[in-house]
């Protein structure tokens, strides 16, 4: 497997850290080496938030991702902050509902998804993060992708582990959001 060095970034309250946690947990359940390093401002909701997720077959030397090969940007400040650091040939997933700026780098695979609008339309308010996780799964793990780190079943198990018991009713909505993103 090719190493995945992912940065999930957006505003606090968008579920950036949760998206990273589910992705990291899927790697853990698949038997991969991994790290999950959250970072957020003191404001939490409304402040900036990002997390670095490393998934590899080899031990990970540092949990800090300075040159991601995947960027999931959920707001414009995050895109502006991290786009120049993405490795050539990298993957960029953008919530185009909140980001109306075009990426001018031609050495990246860029997918613009109206994740927030789709979440609202489908009755999945607050789950745009999981739509983007579904798209990440589709791009990184389906077919003969060299970055395949888990199966659909393992991703579902990761969601089950990461959703706390008091929010168990959200599991099916998260599944629907991931499926929606994977089929875009």
C-alpha positions in Angstrom: 0.0 0.0 0.0 1.2 3.5 -0.8 1.3 5.7 2.3 -1.6 8.0 2.9 -0.8 11.4 4.5 -4.1 13.2 4.9 -5.0 16.6 6.2 -8.7 17.2 7.0 -9.3 20.9 7.5 -12.2 23.3 8.1 -14.1 25.2 10.8 -14.7 23.8 14.2 -18.1 22.2 14.3 -17.9 20.8 10.8 -16.8 17.3 12.0 -13.3 17.6 10.7 -11.8 15.8 13.7 -14.5 13.1 13.6 -13.9 12.5 9.9 -10.2 12.0 10.6 -10.9 9.8 13.5 -13.2 7.5 11.5 -10.6 7.3 8.7 -7.8 6.5 11.2 -9.9 4.0 13.0 -10.6 2.2 9.7 -6.8 2.0 9.1 -6.4 0.6 12.6 -9.1 -2.1 12.1 -7.4 -3.0 8.8 -4.2 -3.7 10.6 -2.3 -0.7 9.3 0.2 1.6 11.1 -1.4 4.9 11.8 -1.5 8.2 13.5 -4.2 10.8 14.2 -3.2 14.2 15.3 -6.0 16.7 15.9 -5.4 20.5 16.0 -8.0 23.2 16.7 -8.1 26.7 17.9 -9.4 27.7 21.4 -12.7 28.8 19.9 -13.6 25.2 18.8 -16.9 25.9 17.1 -16.3 28.5 14.4 -12.5 28.5 14.9 -10.2 26.6 12.7 -9.8 22.8 13.0 -7.6 20.3 11.2 -6.2 16.9 11.8 -3.4 14.9 10.3 -4.0 11.2 9.5 -1.1 8.9 8.4 -1.9 5.4 7.3 0.9 3.1 6.3 2.2 -0.5 6.1 5.4 0.7 7.8 5.9 2.3 11.2 5.2 6.1 11.1 8.1 8.4 12.1 6.0 11.5 12.8 2.3 12.1 13.2 2.6 15.6 11.7 1.7 15.8 8.0 3.6 18.7 6.3 3.3 17.4 2.7 -0.1 15.7 2.4 -0.9 13.5 -0.5 -4.6 14.0 0.3 -6.3 17.2 1.4 -10.0 17.4 2.5 -10.8 21.1 2.6 -14.2 22.1 4.1 -13.7 25.9 4.0 -11.8 28.5 2.0 -9.2 29.4 4.7 -8.3 25.7 5.0 -7.9 25.4 1.2 -5.8 28.5 1.1 -3.6 27.3 4.0 -2.9 23.8 2.8 -3.2 23.6 -1.0 0.4 24.6 -1.7 1.7 21.8 0.6 -0.1 19.0 -1.2 2.4 16.7 -3.0 2.3 16.7 -6.8 -0.1 13.9 -7.9 -2.1 14.3 -4.7 -5.8 14.2 -4.2 -7.9 17.2 -3.1 -11.5 17.0 -2.0 -13.3 20.3 -1.7 -16.7 21.2 -0.2 -17.8 23.4 -3.1 -20.8 24.6 -1.2 -18.5 26.7 1.0 -15.5 27.1 -1.4 -16.1 28.9 -4.6 -12.4 29.2 -5.5 -10.9 27.1 -8.3 -7.7 25.2 -7.6 -5.2 26.3 -10.3 -2.7 23.6 -9.7 -2.7 21.1 -12.7 -0.6 18.5 -10.9 -3.4 17.4 -8.6 -6.6 15.3 -8.8 -9.3 17.8 -7.6 -12.9 16.8 -6.8 -15.3 19.6 -6.0 -18.4 18.2 -4.2 -21.3 20.4 -2.9 -21.1 18.3 0.3 -22.9 20.8 2.6 -25.7 21.3 0.0 -26.1 17.6 -0.6 -26.3 16.9 3.2 -29.1 19.5 3.5 -31.0 18.1 0.5 -30.8 14.5 1.7 -31.8 15.2 5.3 -28.2 14.7 6.5 -27.6 18.1 8.0 -24.2 18.3 9.7 -22.8 15.2 7.8 -21.0 16.9 4.9 -17.8 15.6 6.6 -19.0 12.0 6.1 -19.9 12.7 2.4 -16.3 13.7 1.9 -15.1 10.6 3.8 -17.2 8.5 1.4 -15.6 10.2 -1.6 -12.1 9.7 0.0 -12.9 6.0 0.4 -14.1 5.8 -3.2 -10.9 7.4 -4.5 -8.4 5.7 -2.1 -9.8 2.2 -1.6 -12.0 1.1 -4.6 -10.6 -1.0 -7.4 -6.8 -1.3 -7.7 -6.0 2.0 -5.9 -2.4 1.8 -4.6 -3.6 3.6 -1.4 -6.3 1.1 -0.5 -6.3 0.8 3.2 -9.6 -0.7 4.1 -12.8 -2.3 2.8 -16.3 -1.0 3.0 -17.1 -3.4 5.8 -14.1 -2.1 7.8 -15.1 1.5 7.2 -18.5 0.7 8.6 -17.0 -1.0 11.6 -14.9 2.2 12.2 -18.1 4.3 12.2 -19.7 2.0 14.7 -16.7 2.3 17.0 -16.4 6.1 16.7 -20.0 7.0 17.1 -20.7 7.1 20.9 -23.6 5.1 22.4 -25.5 8.3 23.2 -25.6 9.1 19.4 -26.2 5.5 18.1 -29.2 6.8 16.2 -26.8 8.7 14.0 -25.1 5.5 12.6 -27.6 5.0 9.7 -27.4 8.6 8.8 -23.6 8.4 8.7 -23.8 5.3 6.6 -26.1 7.1 4.2 -23.7 10.1 4.0 -20.7 7.9 3.3 -22.6 6.0 0.6 -23.7 9.2 -1.0 -20.1 10.4 -1.2 -18.8 7.1 -2.5 -21.3 7.2 -5.4 -20.6 10.7 -6.5 
